[in-house]
Amino acid sequence: MTPINSIHHVLGFIRDLSWADVPDPVRHQARRCLLDTLGVAAGGAQLPAARILRDFAARHLGASDRGARLLMDGRRVSVPGACMAGAGGIDALDAHDGHVLCKGHVGVAVIPACLAFDEAYGAGGMEDLLTWLVLGYEIGTRAGIALHASAAAYHTSGAWNALAVAAIGARAVGLDAEAARQALGIAEYYGPRSMMMRVIAHPTMLKDGSTMGGFAGASAALLAAEGFTGAPAETIEQFAADPGLWRDLGARWRIMEQYVKPMPVCRWAQPAAQAVLALRAAHPHLDATQVRGIEVRSFREAVSLDCRDPEGTDAAQYSLPFAVAATLVHGRLTAAEIDGPALRDPAVLALSRDARLIEAPSYSARFPAERWADVTVTQADGTVLESGPTTTVGDPERPLDDAALRAKFRAGSAGAWDAATVAAIEAAVMGEGGTAALRQRVLAGVSR
């Protein structure tokens, strides 16, 4: 298949994909991705970055007759504003799904886009909304793989999930093939080619670029609808490294390859945190106050998460030593351990400041397809405890089962909605209850 035929195949997939085309396991995975991401949105809704972005959109990105409500808020803004604030609000809590070869996140931008374009243009029923979701995951994941395979620099997720949002917008607006092609080109050109390692070195609310990825992608579709043109999307039309990447749309379902995070911190820090949990399970009497030293061996990108004394939750989510220390002290790593008073816990900070981070070449060689770490804890009496090599939980090879994923959703949502609302959303998403009220419950804002 030549590069020019790739775009025709992609455009046909955007136009024609139906729920009937989606195999049952993929349908179930789509529901899992939606439920998990809504739980992250609920959990992150009151974090500072999420509040700032919603207020910004409400003040400066007002709605036309085609507006949409802000996720977890209820105020009506423009569709690009809703996509921007929705993606940024999810990105505020680093617990959303991702793909190892993308080294980033698809659903963070796709799900706010599905909800925003649905409000403005009407997806129809729940199955239609989920079809858009699958469409976005398939386009976005491939765009991320293509960008990482063709660009030397490590770009944030917004650089490529903008194309996923543009594809959803093209489908929602009803763009013809040529306009949809322009939308993809606009999204790729305007998508934020921001440098991921810069925010790793200086962790802030910028996070993974998906805020502007959502904005650029939604804007691209709407600009194309007005006749605006863009350069061809190189990641689709000129990507030759893997001719099959776009050819297998509709045959290989990349949404099945997404990982789910059990902890709300950067995925790179999670193998080490998981290793600490394994140590605590193997040594139930392990007392963090009697720990004299922590040594963490992991891959190069993980040990670059070297913030020792995070000033805010955004920095804590990108801190390997803080995540390890918090897990060792508290025996868990949830949103409560990376925000508010927990950031000033003296026991955690003491261990974080003193932790040794060491790159293990063997682990670096396995990244990004695999993420590994091991942790050694030295106690005050000289006893040395070793976790051994530990990988992440939640990858497709070690997935969270439905029960664990539902438990994560309930825990993340508990601060946003009352128990009845949480149960109703869960039932609607998983196909076990009525769907008519789902959009209202999710978009109307918190209920407590």
HUPE-V424330 format. One record per residue. SS is DSSP state (~ for helix, > for strand, _ for the rest). Layout:
# HUPE-V424330
ss=<SS/SS>
This chain:
# HUPE-V424330
ss=<_/_/~/~/~/~/~/~/~/~/~/~/~/~/~/~/_/_/~/~/~/_/_/~/~/~/~/~/~/~/~/~/~/~/~/~/~/~/~/~/~/~/~/~/_/_/_/~/~/~/~/~/~/~/~/~/~/~/~/~/_/>/_/_/_/_/_/>/>/_/_/_/_/_/_/>/>/_/~/~/~/~/~/~/~/~/~/~/~/~/~/_/_/_/_/_/_/>/>/_/_/_/_/>/_/_/~/~/~/~/~/~/~/~/~/~/~/~/~/~/~/_/_/_/_/~/~/~/~/~/~/~/~/~/~/~/~/~/~/~/~/~/~/~/~/~/~/~/~/~/_/_/_/_/>/_/_/~/~/~/~/~/~/~/~/~/~/~/~/~/~/~/~/_/_/_/~/~/~/~/~/~/~/~/~/~/~/~/~/~/_/_/_/_/>/~/~/~/~/~/~/_/_/_/_/_/_/_/_/~/~/~/~/~/~/~/~/~/~/~/~/~/~/~/~/_/_/_/_/_/_/_/_/~/~/~/~/_/_/_/_/_/_/~/~/~/~/_/_/_/_/_/_/~/~/~/~/_/>/_/_/_/_/_/_/_/~/~/~/~/~/~/~/~/~/~/~/~/~/~/~/~/_/_/_/_/_/~/~/~/>/>/>/>/>/>/>/>/_/~/~/~/~/_/_/>/_/_/_/_/_/_/~/~/~/~/~/_/>/~/~/~/~/~/~/~/~/~/~/~/_/_/_/_/~/~/~/~/_/~/~/~/~/~/_/~/~/~/~/~/~/~/~/~/_/>/>/>/>/_/~/~/~/~/~/~/_/_/_/_/_/>/>/>/>/>/>/>/>/_/_/_/_/>/>/>/_/_/_/>/>/_/_/_/_/~/~/~/_/_/_/~/~/~/~/~/~/~/~/~/~/~/~/_/_/_/_/_/~/~/~/~/~/~/~/~/~/~/~/_/_/_/_/_/_/_/_/~/~/~/~/~/~/_/_/_/_/_>
